Amino acid sequence: MTSESEGGSKSDSGLTIAFQPIADISGNRVYAYEAIIRGPNGETATQIFESLSPEAKVSFDQRCAAGAIRWAMSAGLGTSGARLLIPVQAESIHAPAEHLEPILRVSRLSGLIPERLIFGLDGYRQLSGPHLAEIIDVHRKAGPLTAFSGLGPGHAGLALCGRYLPDLVILESELVSAIASSWSRRLVLEDLTPRIRSLGLKVIATGVDSEPVLQRLRGYGITLVQGEEIASPAVRTLPTPTLRRAA
């Protein structure tokens, strides 16, 4: 995957990368920008990944990560102070150090230190324990943070969080967006949040699509939030969230 010569947002294979902020509402600042990959017909990164051959899957995330770093830096990430969250399909990481090395090379050449990278692992529950532990260890020694993506109802994945201790946990958007209207989902999040916090992990709540949802999250002490209420994804630019301080 290669970027356009003018720092564009599309690759030669038709992939597009947009950026959506994750806001820290405790300090009214952008904590990170997530790179959101879409195919030429709007396919998600997961859908594209599942359609690839086993050989192509290995390099897909590397190429997407490299493109995301270049385009984010071109859009001004370097002077923003924010991190860059790059979703990664855990299945593609066969050899963690080998998978990470070319991404870090692009990061350094672009002027982005590894410590400002976050890799959000999708499908981490399908990996063996030793493999998952190796990925986290390789990331930690090299500088990037690791996030487990998709924690939701039923506490699926919570045991792995406690056992392998990633740096962050990303809550399912479906769980978060329902807490303003669903009593049962509020109970799930009320129980889940202190469990995650007791492990010393940061929580990112995605799917924040209304002010009532945002206020509920404030009440739970969740300060890293993402969603349409915060800012929509944008191509070619790093959008600035509009946040109101809590009363």
Salt bridges, closest charged atoms under 4 A:
GLU4 OE1 - ARG236 NH2 3.54
ASP24 OD2 - ARG29 NH2 3.35
GLU91 OE2 - LYS57 NZ 3.47
GLU101 OE2 - ARG105 NH1 2.65
ASP137 OD2 - LYS141 NZ 3.21
ASP167 OD1 - ARG140 NH2 3.46
ASP191 OD2 - HIS155 NE2 3.19
ASP191 OD2 - ARG195 NE 3.17
GLU211 OE1 - ARG244 NH2 2.65
GLU229 OE2 - ARG244 NH2 3.70
